[in-house]
């Protein structure tokens, strides 16, 4: 019998183990993103404050989804469901922002 390949290991239920350095790298990237968010909140960018904060939050959420939830090493079906969930969140934010910006205050 042939030894299992990476695609076989993913379907056999064996967990994908990442090196500790990857977890530390993602952790420090998240900390840096948090510091960047706090720093940009002190700068007056006008209407772009919210957009910049959401872009930074999207990058941080992508790191969490890809590495801590192991989506990066999962099957294509998991990728599709993760992308659709992420797309749904983007739609909800877009509709909320459209409502917010089209109101006459």
N, C-alpha and C positions, 0 to 999 in steps of 0.2 A: 504494500500500500504506500502511495506517495505521501510525503510529508505535507501538512497543510500549508497553503500559501496565505498571504495577508487577506485575500478576499474570503478564503475558507475560514480563517480565524475569526473574522467579523461575524460570520453567520453561525459559528459554533458556540457563541456565547462567551468567548474568552475576552476579558477586558483589555482595552488598549492602555498600556501603562506609559505615561509620559515621564521624562526625566524631571527631577526636582528643579533643575535650572529653568525649564520652561515655565513651570508654575511661578517661580520667583520673578521671571521676566514679565509675565503677564500681570502679576501682582504690582510690580513697580510701575508698569505702564498704566495701570488703573489708578494708582496713587498719583502719578504725574498728571493724568487726566483730571483727577479731582482738584489738584492744585491749580491746573490751568483753568478749570471752570471757575474756581473762586477768584483767581486773578482777573479773568475777563469780566467777572461781575462787577469789579471795581472800576472798569473803564466804561465811559458813556458812549455806546455805539448807536444810540437811538433805537430804531426799530429792529436793528440787527442783533441786539442783545439776546433775544429769545432764540433766534436762528442759530447763532454761534453756540449757545448752551445746548441746543438740541443736537447739533452736529457732533459736539464733543460727547454727549450722552449716547448717541448712536454708535460712535466708535467704541466707547467703553462697553456698551451692551453687546456689540459684535464680538469683542474679545471674550466676554463671559460666555456667550453662546458657543463660540468656536472651540475654546480650550477647556473651560471648566465643565461644560456640558458635553464635551467630546463629540460635537457635531462634525468637526473637521475630519475626524477619522471614522465617521459612520457611513452607512450605506446611502445611496442616492435617494431612497425613499425618505429617510430622516432629513436629508438636505431639503427636499421638496416641502415637507411639512414645516420645517423651521423657516424656510423662506416665505411660505404663505402666512405663517403667524407673524413674522416680521412685517410683511406687506400689509397685513390687517392693522397692525399698530400704526404704521405710517399713514394709512387711510384715515384712521380715527384722529390722529394728530392733524392731518390736513383739513378734515372737515371742521374740527374745532377751531383751527386757526382761521379758516375761511369765514366762519361765523363771527369770530372775534374781530377780525379786521374789516368786515363789511357793516358792522353796526355803527350807527351814528351816535356818538357819545355826546 
